[in-house]
Amino acid sequence: MQRRDCSGLCDHAYRRRYYGRSARGAAIAVLFVMNIFPLLWSLGLSFFAYQANQQTIRFVGLANYSRILTKRTLLHRRPGMRC
């Protein structure tokens, strides 16, 4: 009985698994850069009063959220508006 040499087959399976992991890693990196990073950046900026034309930044905390949520026009529907 002769032994079969599986070195080429095993090497091919290892390469396929390795490149599959690197492709997943690249896809996750692109997902982070294109979707998650801007989401986190805008969430962080929402705690500041930032004006790009004046290059000033001031920490306001939750004041932006409280101002938006307490506006009467946001909570009540205007006449003539459809849902």
Secondary structure, DSSP 8 states (H G I E B T S, - for coil): ------HHHHHHHHHHHHHHHHHHHHHHHHHIIIIIHHHHHHHHHTTEEEETTTTEEEE-TTHHHHHHHT-HHHHS--TT---
